[in-house]
Amino acid sequence: MTTSLCIIVKNEEIALPQCLNSVKDVVEEIVVLDTGSSDRTVEVARQFGAKIYHFNWCNDFSAARNEALKYVTGDWVLVLDADEILVPEIIPNLQQAMDGDRFLVINLLRQEVGAVQSPYSLVSRLFRRHQDIYFARPYHAMIDDSVTEILRRETHWQIANLDRVAILHYGYQQQQIAQKDKFVQAEKIMSGFLASHPDDPYVCSKLGALYVQTGKVVPGIELLERGLKSAANNEEILYELHYHLGLAYSYERQISLAIASYQTAAQLNVSSFLKIGAYNNLGNLWQKIGNLPQAKSNYLKVLQIDPNFALGYYNLGITLKAMGQFVEAIAAYERAIQLNPEYAQAYQNLGVALLKLGQVRESLAAFQQAIALYESSNPTVARQLSQKLQEMGF
């Protein structure tokens, strides 16, 4: 079995080396489709022995991905973007799944590094080279529609879901979003597609979520509710629709509706990693309305799924501190800091909890570390915290 990497790029000279390095010992072929780079992207790709092709960009990601597929020769196709890397630890699992003869598609768990919401997603990025597999939709292009049609005709195929992180995605970090103006591009492309496919549940989900994220909450809710009417039994799409409705209702301060949406999302038959977002946001809502035991319960569910989720420990620490369980809160903050040594908020709240227990020296050390971290990330908060300590006589 041979594997080909298939990637479309434009002006990715900075990110591309890390991406290609992550797969160079995994794939036998690298197919790069350049859509109009003006930097050293093509030269970087050549250094990795890539086969390079060119394509005139037409505001349609599926068109570009399908063009790239034409040049692939491997038995299996791995699709990445330049801002993604393959996690080395997953490689044996991938190889084992590809060695069998049952799977047409292997869905991969992707971690959204730096994302404020939805830290994980499941993506259909590894599949057999099949003449009838193609990408659809101009934005958030995916092969799922074509795979569904194949499975109806060729019933011997199965789809595998790997429940360990396979891809790290850096594209949703706020700095990169602003730099590449992804919001504007996404809205333009998806709105055009929705005009001719008004009931497509996947696009309703993605565009509705984008509207909510950019402050257009009411039209976002309308799109998400429209998507629910046509999503049928696709539980992954249903999860996204209910999850983003929960977020939208939270913004509208309709807390009971938000809680109901997240609870519905968490009950769906999807990967437990996907449910982290719903459980975490449920915890936030319960904490907001003062139901601390429920908040604690949901954060513990998050950490049961992912014991290395720093935000989960931080949120648990906030709840434990509010419950007066300072020793347990300190342990939660310390675990969050262990997982993320630059977690300024965790250091700050650790300082508060330590002070509550009369551990002044340790508390001041935590506060000073928080100030040092804030000085580079948020100087205003650093000054405010420093001034507060002075007012307290420290």
WONOR-V290776 format. One record per residue. N is the residue number from 1. RES is the residue in one small letter. D_FIRST is the distance of its C-alpha to the first C-alpha in whole Angstrom. Layout:
n->(N,N)
res->(RES,RES)
d_first->(D_FIRST,D_FIRST)
This chain:
n->(1,2,3,4,5,6,7,8,9,10,11,12,13,14,15,16,17,18,19,20,21,22,23,24,25,26,27,28,29,30,31,32,33,34,35,36,37,38,39,40,41,42,43,44,45,46,47,48,49,50,51,52,53,54,55,56,57,58,59,60,61,62,63,64,65,66,67,68,69,70,71,72,73,74,75,76,77,78,79,80,81,82,83,84,85,86,87,88,89,90,91,92,93,94,95,96,97,98,99,100,101,102,103,104,105,106,107,108,109,110,111,112,113,114,115,116,117,118,119,120,121,122,123,124,125,126,127,128,129,130,131,132,133,134,135,136,137,138,139,140,141,142,143,144,145,146,147,148,149,150,151,152,153,154,155,156,157,158,159,160,161,162,163,164,165,166,167,168,169,170,171,172,173,174,175,176,177,178,179,180,181,182,183,184,185,186,187,188,189,190,191,192,193,194,195,196,197,198,199,200,201,202,203,204,205,206,207,208,209,210,211,212,213,214,215,216,217,218,219,220,221,222,223,224,225,226,227,228,229,230,231,232,233,234,235,236,237,238,239,240,241,242,243,244,245,246,247,248,249,250,251,252,253,254,255,256,257,258,259,260,261,262,263,264,265,266,267,268,269,270,271,272,273,274,275,276,277,278,279,280,281,282,283,284,285,286,287,288,289,290,291,292,293,294,295,296,297,298,299,300,301,302,303,304,305,306,307,308,309,310,311,312,313,314,315,316,317,318,319,320,321,322,323,324,325,326,327,328,329,330,331,332,333,334,335,336,337,338,339,340,341,342,343,344,345,346,347,348,349,350,351,352,353,354,355,356,357,358,359,360,361,362,363,364,365,366,367,368,369,370,371,372,373,374,375,376,377,378,379,380,381,382,383,384,385,386,387,388,389,390,391,392,393,394)
res->(m,t,t,s,l,c,i,i,v,k,n,e,e,i,a,l,p,q,c,l,n,s,v,k,d,v,v,e,e,i,v,v,l,d,t,g,s,s,d,r,t,v,e,v,a,r,q,f,g,a,k,i,y,h,f,n,w,c,n,d,f,s,a,a,r,n,e,a,l,k,y,v,t,g,d,w,v,l,v,l,d,a,d,e,i,l,v,p,e,i,i,p,n,l,q,q,a,m,d,g,d,r,f,l,v,i,n,l,l,r,q,e,v,g,a,v,q,s,p,y,s,l,v,s,r,l,f,r,r,h,q,d,i,y,f,a,r,p,y,h,a,m,i,d,d,s,v,t,e,i,l,r,r,e,t,h,w,q,i,a,n,l,d,r,v,a,i,l,h,y,g,y,q,q,q,q,i,a,q,k,d,k,f,v,q,a,e,k,i,m,s,g,f,l,a,s,h,p,d,d,p,y,v,c,s,k,l,g,a,l,y,v,q,t,g,k,v,v,p,g,i,e,l,l,e,r,g,l,k,s,a,a,n,n,e,e,i,l,y,e,l,h,y,h,l,g,l,a,y,s,y,e,r,q,i,s,l,a,i,a,s,y,q,t,a,a,q,l,n,v,s,s,f,l,k,i,g,a,y,n,n,l,g,n,l,w,q,k,i,g,n,l,p,q,a,k,s,n,y,l,k,v,l,q,i,d,p,n,f,a,l,g,y,y,n,l,g,i,t,l,k,a,m,g,q,f,v,e,a,i,a,a,y,e,r,a,i,q,l,n,p,e,y,a,q,a,y,q,n,l,g,v,a,l,l,k,l,g,q,v,r,e,s,l,a,a,f,q,q,a,i,a,l,y,e,s,s,n,p,t,v,a,r,q,l,s,q,k,l,q,e,m,g,f)
d_first->(0,4,7,10,14,16,20,23,26,30,32,29,30,31,28,25,25,25,22,20,21,19,16,16,14,11,10,10,12,15,17,21,23,27,29,32,32,36,35,32,29,28,29,27,24,24,25,21,20,19,19,22,24,27,28,32,32,34,34,31,28,26,27,25,22,22,23,20,17,19,17,14,11,8,6,7,11,13,17,19,23,24,26,24,22,19,20,19,20,17,14,14,15,12,9,11,11,8,7,10,11,14,13,13,15,15,18,19,22,24,27,30,31,35,35,38,37,34,32,29,27,24,22,19,17,13,12,10,11,14,17,19,18,21,23,26,29,31,31,28,26,24,21,23,25,23,21,24,25,21,22,25,24,21,22,19,17,18,18,17,20,19,23,23,23,20,21,25,26,30,31,33,35,39,39,36,37,40,39,37,39,36,39,41,38,36,39,40,37,36,40,40,37,39,42,40,38,41,40,36,36,33,35,38,36,35,38,40,39,39,43,44,42,44,47,48,48,50,47,44,46,46,43,41,44,43,39,40,42,39,36,36,34,31,32,30,32,35,34,34,38,40,39,40,43,44,43,46,48,48,49,52,53,53,52,52,50,47,47,47,44,42,43,41,38,38,38,35,32,30,28,31,30,31,34,35,36,39,40,41,42,44,45,47,49,50,51,53,55,56,54,53,52,49,48,47,46,43,42,42,39,37,37,36,33,33,35,34,35,38,40,40,42,44,45,46,48,50,51,52,54,56,56,58,55,55,54,51,50,51,48,46,46,46,42,42,43,41,38,39,42,43,44,47,48,47,49,52,52,52,55,57,56,57,60,61,61,63,60,62,60,57,57,58,56,53,55,55,51,51,54,52,48,50,52,49,47,50,54,56,55,55,59,60,58,60,63,63,63,66,68,67,69,66)
